[in-house]
Amino acid sequence: MRHALRNLLVVITALIGVAAAQGVNIVLPDGATCTAVGPAVNVSVAGGQVSHFCDAGVALVGELLLVDDYGLVTRVAYDPNAAQTIYDDALVVLEVKGVTLANGATCLHAGEGATLAFEGERANFTCDDDGVLLGYFEASGADVYATRGAVTQGAAGLNVSGKEHVLVQTIDASNPITNVQWTLVSFGVDGTPAISDAPATLTITDGQAAGTTGCNRYFAGAAFGLDGAVGFGAAGSTMMFCEGAMEQEQRYLTTLSAAESYSITDDGQLVLSGAEGDLVFSR
């Protein structure tokens, strides 16, 4: 059912588009924070009603479409000095990793495995105020709500009480690999070690990957999908020559452009995987 609903997000958007604004703040997978403008603000970009402003020259237009704990938004990059000059627009799929409630409580996703269920409703998020969020989110006009309950220990075991609808202030769909500088450990199908005194680096911020190959600076677009999917655009770079580092540079950029998924190992290393092998990074 969850996979069918994920597919439904794409189908619905292709058929009817995205419209109308929401009032909840959103942290995108690339780590950018987008602040709701509120219903009193009437601004258009690329022919769409702005619902959130993110970084300079980046906005969300139309409504946040929610299905279970997945969402879909339209992200537009434009010239801040000429808003009708559009550089890029794309649909961004959100996996909600956590939320902040209007009362300040933070609630994190409980995972996909076995979790508690009360009266037929799964506790999908656990909160730092000893509460849980039951079921899924509900949109009402400009607001997003969740059902919160307090978990208590009774003679018959755990139970939930005091169920209430609470306002969601921020939806956090940020990715754990963004806003961190990663340093290359090894690369390629054979796990070639990075050059010890000139390792490549990777930082992903606001939809852009950047760093050094061990010689040149590079940059490329970065986009996240569901369930650990990631993709990088063709990289641009400076043009210096560095003795002994050019093979690493070529293989690194080739492997990066072919990466299709990411994972985090138990010891905190980042692994980007694709047809050209793996890139393994440490913090």
VOBA-1610 file (N, C-alpha, C; in pm, whole numbers, padded with zeros to 5 digits, always signed):
BEGIN
Met+00082-00120+00000Met+00000+00000+00000Met+00087+00126+00000Arg+00194+00127+00083Arg+00278+00246+00089Arg+00345+00272-00045His+00390+00164-00113His+00454+00183-00243His+00353+00235-00345Ala+00230+00186-00337Ala+00126+00234-00429Ala+00097+00381-00406Leu+00098+00424-00280Leu+00073+00565-00251Leu+00188+00653-00298Arg+00310+00601-00289Arg+00423+00677-00342Arg+00406+00700-00492Asn+00369+00594-00563Asn+00346+00607-00708Asn+00232+00703-00736Leu+00131+00702-00650Leu+00015+00788-00669Leu+00054+00935-00663Leu+00153+00969-00580Leu+00199+01107-00573Leu+00240+01158-00710Val+00316+01075-00782Val+00365+01117-00913Val+00252+01123-01013Val+00162+01025-01010Val+00052+01020-01105Val-00041+01139-01088Ile-00078+01168-00963Ile-00169+01279-00937Ile-00109+01410-00985Thr+00018+01431-00956Thr+00083+01556-00994Thr+00091+01571-01144Ala+00120+01462-01213Ala+00126+01468-01359Ala-00009+01502-01419Leu-00116+01460-01354Leu-00250+01482-01409Leu-00308+01619-01374Ile-00290+01663-01249Ile-00360+01783-01208Ile-00268+01897-01169Gly-00134+01871-01161Gly-00043+01977-01121Gly-00050+02002-00971Val+00017+02107-00928Val+00022+02142-00786Val-00034+02281-00770Ala-00128+02299-00679Ala-00192+02430-00663Ala-00222+02455-00516Ala-00248+02579-00483Ala-00288+02624-00350Ala-00175+02613-00248Ala-00174+02702-00149Ala-00061+02713-00057Ala-00089+02647+00076Gln+00017+02602+00143Gln+00008+02545+00276Gln+00079+02638+00373Gly+00057+02620+00502Gly+00114+02709+00601Gly+00217+02648+00692Val+00272+02531+00657Val+00371+02465+00740Val+00509+02488+00679Asn+00609+02515+00762Asn+00745+02528+00713Asn+00798+02392+00669Ile+00889+02391+00571Ile+00938+02266+00514Ile+01089+02272+00502Val+01157+02168+00551Val+01299+02152+00528Val+01314+02047+00417Leu+01370+02088+00303Leu+01381+02003+00186Leu+01491+01898+00204Pro+01491+01794+00119Pro+01596+01691+00131Pro+01736+01746+00122Asp+01757+01855+00046Asp+01891+01912+00035Asp+01929+02001+00152Gly+01842+02009+00253Gly+01872+02084+00375Gly+01823+02227+00375Ala+01769+02276+00262Ala+01719+02413+00256Ala+01590+02426+00336Thr+01580+02532+00415Thr+01459+02558+00492Thr+01370+02654+00415Cys+01245+02614+00397Cys+01148+02695+00322Cys+01039+02739+00419Thr+01022+02870+00430Thr+00929+02928+00526Thr+00799+02964+00458Ala+00688+02919+00516Ala+00556+02949+00461Ala+00531+03099+00460Val+00476+03149+00351Val+00452+03293+00340Val+00321+03334+00404Gly+00230+03238+00424Gly+00102+03272+00483Gly+00000+03315+00379Pro-00128+03299+00409Pro-00233+03327+00310Pro-00246+03472+00271Ala-00191+03565+00351Ala-00206+03707+00320Ala-00110+03754+00210Val-00008+03674+00180Val+00092+03712+00079Val+00050+03654-00055Asn+00047+03739-00156Asn+00003+03696-00290Asn+00115+03727-00389Val+00205+03631-00408Val+00320+03647-00496Val+00324+03529-00592Ser+00354+03555-00718Ser+00362+03449-00818Ser+00502+03441-00876Val+00547+03320-00902Val+00672+03293-00971Val+00645+03180-01069Ala+00690+03197-01193Ala+00673+03095-01297Ala+00525+03060-01315Gly+00439+03158-01296Gly+00297+03135-01315Gly+00229+03061-01201Gly+00301+03038-01091Gly+00243+02968-00977Gly+00244+03051-00852Gln+00148+03028-00766Gln+00138+03100-00640Gln+00247+03054-00545Val+00329+03147-00495Val+00436+03113-00402Val+00376+03074-00267Ser+00413+02955-00219Ser+00368+02911-00087Ser+00478+02925+00017His+00604+02915-00026His+00719+02923+00065His+00834+02994-00004Phe+00910+03071+00074Phe+01038+03121+00029Phe+01148+03041+00097Cys+01248+02999+00018Cys+01360+02921+00070Cys+01481+03012+00075Asp+01589+02975+00009Asp+01704+03063+00000Asp+01677+03170-00104Ala+01769+03266-00117Ala+01753+03372-00216Ala+01741+03311-00355Gly+01633+03345-00424Gly+01613+03294-00558Gly+01554+03155-00565Val+01504+03104-00455Val+01440+02971-00453Val+01308+02982-00378Ala+01203+02926-00437Ala+01071+02929-00374Ala+00999+02799-00405Leu+00897+02770-00325Leu+00804+02662-00354Leu+00676+02725-00405Val+00620+02667-00510Val+00493+02718-00562Val+00389+02607-00554Gly+00265+02647-00532Gly+00157+02551-00521Gly+00151+02489-00383Glu+00071+02386-00370Glu+00046+02326-00239Glu+00141+02210-00212Leu+00155+02179-00086Leu+00221+02057-00042Leu+00120+01944-00052Leu+00150+01845-00135Leu+00063+01729-00148Leu+00112+01621-00053Leu+00027+01576+00040Leu+00065+01478+00140Leu-00010+01347+00119Val+00065+01236+00124Val+00006+01103+00130Val+00085+01026+00235Asp+00018+00986+00343Asp+00085+00922+00456Asp+00196+01013+00507Asp+00320+00962+00516Asp+00431+01046+00560Asp+00524+01079+00444Tyr+00466+01090+00326Tyr+00537+01135+00206Tyr+00470+01262+00154Gly+00549+01345+00088Gly+00495+01468+00034Gly+00556+01500-00100Leu+00500+01599-00166Leu+00546+01642-00297Leu+00530+01792-00306Val+00636+01862-00350Val+00632+02007-00367Val+00697+02042-00500Thr+00668+02163-00549Thr+00733+02215-00669Thr+00831+02323-00628Arg+00958+02302-00660Arg+01066+02393-00625Arg+01107+02471-00749Val+01116+02605-00737Val+01151+02691-00850Val+01273+02773-00813Ala+01372+02773-00901Ala+01489+02861-00886Ala+01476+02974-00987Tyr+01488+03098-00940Tyr+01464+03214-01025Tyr+01565+03324-00994Asp+01569+03424-01079Asp+01656+03539-01059Asp+01592+03631-00955Pro+01655+03652-00840Pro+01594+03737-00736Pro+01567+03879-00784Asn+01641+03924-00886Asn+01622+04059-00938Asn+01523+04067-01052Ala+01480+03951-01100Ala+01381+03944-01209Ala+01308+03812-01194Ala+01205+03813-01111Ala+01141+03689-01067Ala+01084+03605-01180Gln+01059+03666-01296Gln+01004+03588-01406Gln+01113+03518-01488Thr+01241+03540-01451Thr+01351+03468-01514Thr+01374+03339-01436Ile+01333+03227-01492Ile+01335+03099-01422Ile+01456+03019-01467Tyr+01535+02975-01370Tyr+01651+02893-01400Tyr+01617+02744-01400Asp+01527+02705-01312Asp+01497+02562-01298Asp+01368+02545-01219Asp+01291+02443-01253Asp+01179+02404-01169Asp+01170+02252-01168Ala+01137+02196-01053Ala+01139+02051-01039Ala+01044+02009-00929Leu+00989+01889-00944Leu+00912+01827-00838Leu+01008+01765-00738Val+00986+01789-00611Val+01072+01734-00505Val+00987+01644-00417Val+01028+01518-00406Val+00958+01422-00322Val+01017+01426-00181Leu+00930+01431-00083Leu+00971+01442+00057Leu+00943+01312+00131Glu+01041+01264+00204Glu+01020+01160+00304Glu+01028+01229+00439Val+00918+01236+00510Val+00915+01312+00635Val+00992+01236+00741Lys+01107+01292+00781Lys+01192+01227+00882Lys+01155+01272+01023Gly+01096+01391+01033Gly+01059+01444+01163Gly+00972+01566+01148Val+00908+01606+01256Val+00827+01727+01256Val+00849+01801+01387Thr+00830+01931+01382Thr+00825+02012+01503Thr+00682+02060+01519Leu+00626+02039+01636Leu+00489+02080+01663Leu+00485+02225+01707Ala+00367+02284+01704Ala+00352+02424+01741Ala+00390+02450+01886Asn+00384+02346+01970Asn+00422+02363+02111Asn+00571+02345+02134Gly+00648+02324+02025Gly+00793+02311+02035Gly+00844+02169+02044Ala+00756+02071+02061Ala+00799+01932+02070Ala+00851+01884+01935Thr+00957+01803+01938Thr+01013+01743+01818Thr+00977+01596+01813Cys+00929+01551+01697Cys+00886+01413+01681Cys+00961+01353+01563Leu+01023+01236+01583Leu+01104+01171+01481Leu+01035+01045+01431His+01057+01014+01304His+00995+00897+01243His+01039+00771+01317Ala+00944+00682+01343Ala+00971+00562+01421Ala+01032+00450+01339Gly+01041+00467+01207Gly+01100+00364+01123Gly+00995+00278+01057Glu+01043+00185+00973Glu+00953+00102+00895Glu+00926-00034+00958Gly+00998-00067+01065Gly+00980-00197+01127Gly+00860-00199+01220Ala+00860-00297+01310Ala+00750-00312+01404Ala+00752-00198+01504Thr+00641-00129+01517Thr+00627-00022+01616Thr+00496-00040+01689Leu+00474+00042+01790Leu+00353+00031+01869Leu+00230+00072+01788Ala+00119+00009+01820Ala-00009+00047+01761Ala-00111+00055+01873Phe-00197+00156+01867Phe-00299+00176+01967Phe-00433+00195+01897Glu-00530+00112+01934Glu-00664+00120+01877Glu-00659+00121+01724Gly-00569+00040+01670Gly-00560+00026+01525Gly-00480+00135+01456Glu-00425+00231+01531Glu-00345+00339+01472Glu-00199+00319+01510Arg-00113+00320+01409Arg+00030+00299+01430Arg+00094+00426+01483Ala+00187+00410+01577Ala+00264+00523+01629Ala+00379+00549+01533Asn+00357+00635+01434Asn+00455+00657+01329Asn+00569+00748+01371Phe+00546+00834+01471Phe+00649+00926+01518Phe+00652+00923+01670Thr+00773+00930+01726Thr+00789+00939+01871Thr+00843+01079+01903Cys+00791+01140+02008Cys+00820+01279+02040Cys+00905+01291+02166Asp+00976+01404+02177Asp+01064+01423+02292Asp+00990+01468+02417Asp+00857+01475+02410Asp+00777+01506+02529Asp+00701+01382+02575Asp+00755+01263+02538Asp+00697+01133+02576Asp+00564+01104+02507Gly+00536+01177+02400Gly+00416+01150+02323Gly+00449+01075+02195Val+00346+01038+02122Val+00360+00975+01991Val+00260+01040+01897Leu+00291+01037+01767Leu+00196+01079+01667Leu+00136+00955+01604Leu+00005+00948+01605Leu-00067+00830+01558Leu-00121+00854+01417Gly-00113+00751+01333Gly-00166+00763+01198Gly-00082+00859+01116Tyr-00148+00934+01028Tyr-00077+01020+00935Tyr-00127+01164+00947Phe-00065+01252+00870Phe-00095+01395+00879Phe-00225+01428+00807Glu-00283+01540+00849Glu-00404+01589+00787Glu-00386+01737+00753Ala-00424+01773+00631Ala-00420+01912+00590Ala-00558+01974+00608Ser-00558+02096+00661Ser-00683+02169+00680Ser-00658+02315+00644Gly-00701+02353+00524Gly-00675+02488+00480Gly-00526+02513+00469Ala-00478+02615+00539Ala-00336+02651+00534Ala-00252+02576+00636Asp-00311+02485+00713Asp-00240+02419+00822Asp-00230+02269+00802Val-00132+02209+00870Val-00116+02064+00874Val-00125+02020+01019Tyr-00203+01915+01043Tyr-00225+01865+01179Tyr-00181+01720+01190Ala-00151+01680+01315Ala-00124+01541+01348Ala-00206+01503+01470Thr-00222+01373+01493Thr-00290+01325+01612Thr-00186+01280+01712Arg-00180+01347+01826Arg-00084+01317+01929Arg-00151+01246+02046Gly-00078+01151+02103Gly-00125+01085+02223Gly-00012+01072+02323Ala-00044+01059+02450Ala+00055+01039+02556Ala+00060+00891+02590Val+00180+00834+02590Val+00197+00691+02619Val+00222+00674+02769Thr+00145+00585+02831Thr+00161+00556+02974Thr+00170+00405+02995Gln+00229+00368+03107Gln+00243+00227+03143Gln+00135+00192+03244Gly+00052+00095+03207Gly-00053+00049+03296Gly-00036-00097+03331Ala-00132-00150+03407Ala-00124-00290+03448Ala-00125-00384+03328Ala-00193-00344+03222Ala-00204-00428+03103Ala-00096-00397+03000Gly-00001-00310+03038Gly+00105-00274+02944Gly+00094-00129+02902Leu+00153-00096+02789Leu+00150+00041+02739Leu+00014+00076+02684Asn-00029+00199+02707Asn-00152+00247+02647Asn-00136+00395+02615Val-00226+00446+02532Val-00219+00585+02492Val-00342+00658+02543Ser-00323+00781+02587Ser-00434+00859+02640Ser-00421+01002+02593Gly-00526+01079+02613Gly-00523+01221+02582Gly-00502+01252+02436Lys-00563+01174+02349Lys-00547+01198+02206Lys-00600+01336+02169Glu-00523+01409+02087Glu-00563+01543+02045Glu-00503+01575+01909His-00571+01663+01836His-00517+01715+01712His-00422+01830+01745Val-00300+01825+01693Val-00201+01927+01721Val-00151+01985+01590Leu-00112+02112+01594Leu-00065+02182+01475Leu+00082+02149+01451Val+00114+02120+01326Val+00252+02094+01286Val+00313+02225+01238Gln+00425+02265+01298Gln+00491+02390+01261Gln+00592+02370+01148Thr+00670+02261+01154Thr+00774+02235+01055Thr+00777+02088+01018Ile+00784+02061+00890Ile+00807+01926+00839Ile+00953+01916+00797Asp+01024+01819+00852Asp+01167+01803+00823Asp+01186+01681+00734Ala+01219+01706+00607Ala+01249+01598+00514Ala+01395+01603+00472Ser+01479+01665+00556Ser+01620+01681+00521Ser+01690+01546+00517Asn+01794+01540+00437Asn+01869+01417+00419Asn+01989+01416+00513Pro+02023+01303+00573Pro+02133+01302+00670Pro+02270+01327+00609Ile+02282+01325+00477Ile+02414+01344+00417Ile+02438+01488+00372Thr+02338+01576+00386Thr+02355+01715+00344Thr+02418+01799+00454Asn+02474+01913+00413Asn+02533+02011+00506Asn+02645+01950+00591Val+02713+01851+00535Val+02828+01787+00600Val+02941+01780+00497Gln+03064+01810+00537Gln+03176+01789+00445Gln+03225+01646+00461Trp+03218+01570+00352Trp+03263+01432+00348Trp+03399+01425+00280Thr+03486+01339+00330Thr+03621+01322+00274Thr+03634+01181+00217Leu+03680+01172+00094Leu+03687+01044+00024Leu+03785+00948+00092Val+03739+00824+00108Val+03822+00715+00162Val+03868+00623+00050Ser+03773+00583-00037Ser+03806+00494-00149Ser+03705+00516-00260Phe+03740+00465-00381Phe+03653+00487-00496Phe+03666+00374-00596Gly+03557+00356-00676Gly+03559+00259-00785Gly+03521+00119-00743Val+03507+00031-00843Val+03465-00107-00817Val+03571-00184-00740Asp+03696-00139-00748Asp+03804-00210-00679Asp+03839-00146-00545Gly+03765-00043-00504Gly+03791+00019-00375Gly+03928+00082-00364Thr+03971+00151-00470Thr+04101+00217-00470Thr+04108+00321-00358Pro+04210+00318-00274Pro+04220+00418-00167Pro+04241+00558-00223Ala+04182+00656-00159Ala+04204+00795-00198Ala+04348+00835-00169Ile+04398+00931-00246Ile+04532+00982-00222Ile+04536+01046-00084Ser+04628+01000-00001Ser+04625+01039+00140Ser+04644+01188+00161Asp+04730+01251+00080Asp+04754+01394+00100Asp+04673+01482+00005Ala+04582+01420-00074Ala+04496+01498-00164Ala+04364+01424-00186Pro+04289+01397-00078Pro+04162+01327-00095Pro+04056+01419-00153Ala+03962+01361-00224Ala+03847+01438-00272Ala+03752+01466-00156Thr+03672+01571-00171Thr+03572+01604-00070Thr+03437+01626-00137Leu+03331+01618-00058Leu+03195+01635-00107Leu+03112+01705-00001Thr+03044+01812-00041Thr+02945+01877+00045Thr+02821+01904-00040Ile+02705+01865+00011Ile+02579+01886-00061Ile+02496+01988+00018Thr+02465+02100-00046Thr+02388+02206+00018Thr+02296+02268-00085Asp+02169+02280-00052Asp+02072+02350-00137Asp+02072+02297-00281Gly+02076+02164-00295Gly+02065+02104-00427Gly+02192+02109-00510Gln+02305+02146-00450Gln+02432+02153-00521Gln+02537+02071-00448Ala+02608+01987-00523Ala+02724+01916-00470Ala+02850+01994-00509Ala+02944+02006-00418Ala+03067+02079-00446Ala+03178+02021-00360Gly+03301+02049-00401Gly+03416+02002-00326Gly+03539+02007-00411Thr+03636+01924-00376Thr+03759+01915-00453Thr+03782+01770-00494Thr+03843+01751-00608Thr+03876+01616-00655Thr+04010+01570-00600Gly+04074+01651-00518Gly+04211+01629-00478Gly+04304+01718-00557Cys+04246+01785-00659Cys+04321+01880-00740Cys+04233+02001-00771Asn+04129+01981-00849Asn+04041+02089-00891Asn+03915+02098-00805Arg+03859+02217-00799Arg+03727+02237-00740Arg+03623+02195-00843Tyr+03514+02134-00794Tyr+03407+02091-00885Tyr+03271+02127-00825Phe+03169+02125-00911Phe+03032+02148-00866Phe+02938+02071-00959Ala+02824+02029-00903Ala+02725+01953-00981Ala+02592+01961-00910Gly+02484+01951-00985Gly+02352+01944-00924Gly+02333+01812-00851Ala+02254+01814-00744Ala+02225+01693-00667Ala+02076+01686-00640Ala+02018+01568-00656Ala+01875+01549-00632Ala+01852+01418-00560Phe+01756+01419-00467Phe+01725+01301-00388Phe+01588+01246-00426Gly+01576+01114-00425Gly+01448+01048-00445Gly+01409+00972-00318Leu+01321+00877-00331Leu+01276+00799-00217Leu+01373+00685-00185Asp+01372+00644-00058Asp+01441+00523-00015Asp+01589+00521-00052Gly+01659+00630-00028Gly+01803+00633-00049Gly+01847+00659-00191Ala+01757+00701-00278Ala+01796+00734-00415Ala+01859+00872-00422Val+01965+00885-00501Val+02031+01013-00520Val+02090+01016-00659Gly+02098+01135-00718Gly+02156+01149-00850Gly+02232+01280-00859Phe+02338+01281-00941Phe+02420+01399-00958Phe+02428+01434-01105Gly+02421+01564-01135Gly+02433+01609-01272Gly+02578+01609-01318Ala+02598+01645-01446Ala+02733+01654-01500Ala+02811+01760-01423Ala+02934+01728-01387Ala+03014+01817-01303Ala+03092+01917-01387Gly+03097+02040-01338Gly+03188+02139-01390Gly+03304+02153-01293Ser+03421+02195-01342Ser+03536+02204-01253Ser+03635+02306-01305Thr+03727+02343-01217Thr+03842+02422-01260Thr+03935+02333-01341Met+04042+02391-01397Met+04119+02319-01499Met+04268+02310-01465Met+04302+02300-01340Met+04443+02286-01303Met+04493+02144-01331Phe+04624+02131-01349Phe+04687+02000-01361Phe+04766+01974-01233Cys+04745+01854-01175Cys+04813+01818-01052Cys+04881+01682-01073Glu+05011+01680-01068Glu+05087+01557-01089Glu+05043+01450-00989Gly+05006+01333-01042Gly+04970+01220-00958Gly+04826+01217-00911Ala+04747+01321-00943Ala+04610+01326-00893Ala+04505+01321-01003Met+04546+01318-01129Met+04450+01330-01237Met+04367+01203-01258Glu+04429+01085-01235Glu+04351+00961-01248Glu+04242+00957-01142Gln+04277+00994-01018Gln+04175+00998-00913Gln+04063+01094-00952Glu+04099+01211-01003Glu+03997+01309-01041Glu+03901+01252-01145Gln+03956+01194-01252Gln+03870+01141-01358Gln+03779+01030-01307Arg+03836+00937-01232Arg+03756+00825-01182Arg+03654+00871-01078Tyr+03693+00967-00996Tyr+03601+01019-00895Tyr+03479+01083-00960Leu+03501+01172-01056Leu+03389+01241-01120Leu+03302+01144-01200Thr+03364+01045-01265Thr+03287+00945-01339Thr+03199+00863-01244Thr+03256+00823-01133Thr+03181+00743-01036Thr+03070+00824-00970Leu+03099+00953-00942Leu+02998+01039-00882Leu+02879+01057-00977Ser+02904+01081-01104Ser+02795+01105-01199Ser+02710+00980-01219Ala+02765+00860-01191Ala+02690+00736-01208Ala+02620+00691-01080Ala+02643+00761-00969Ala+02583+00720-00841Ala+02431+00726-00848Glu+02367+00625-00791Glu+02220+00616-00792Glu+02160+00603-00653Ser+02242+00569-00555Ser+02188+00550-00420Ser+02295+00582-00317Tyr+02250+00607-00195Tyr+02342+00631-00085Tyr+02303+00545+00033Ser+02401+00520+00120Ser+02374+00452+00246Ser+02475+00500+00349Ile+02440+00486+00475Ile+02528+00521+00585Ile+02563+00392+00658Thr+02691+00364+00673Thr+02734+00242+00740Thr+02720+00257+00891Asp+02734+00146+00962Asp+02722+00148+01108Asp+02827+00238+01172Asp+02943+00253+01107Asp+03046+00340+01164Asp+03043+00481+01107Gly+02930+00517+01040Gly+02908+00654+00999Gly+02969+00695+00867Gln+03015+00600+00787Gln+03067+00634+00656Gln+02952+00646+00555Leu+02970+00735+00458Leu+02875+00753+00349Leu+02922+00671+00229Val+02832+00593+00171Val+02862+00514+00052Val+02767+00556-00059Leu+02823+00609-00169Leu+02746+00637-00289Leu+02771+00523-00387Ser+02663+00461-00436Ser+02676+00341-00519Ser+02613+00361-00655Gly+02674+00301-00757Gly+02621+00308-00892Gly+02695+00213-00983Ala+02672+00227-01114Ala+02728+00134-01212Ala+02880+00139-01218Glu+02942+00251-01175Glu+03088+00264-01180Glu+03153+00226-01048Gly+03076+00168-00957Gly+03130+00129-00827Gly+03087+00224-00717Asp+03160+00221-00607Asp+03124+00296-00487Asp+03222+00410-00462Leu+03169+00516-00405Leu+03250+00619-00342Leu+03225+00609-00192Val+03330+00591-00115Val+03317+00577+00030Val+03381+00700+00094Phe+03303+00766+00182Phe+03349+00888+00247Phe+03340+00873+00399Ser+03422+00949+00467Ser+03411+00965+00613Ser+03390+01112+00643Arg+03343+01142+00762Arg+03326+01281+00804Arg+03462+01344+00833
//
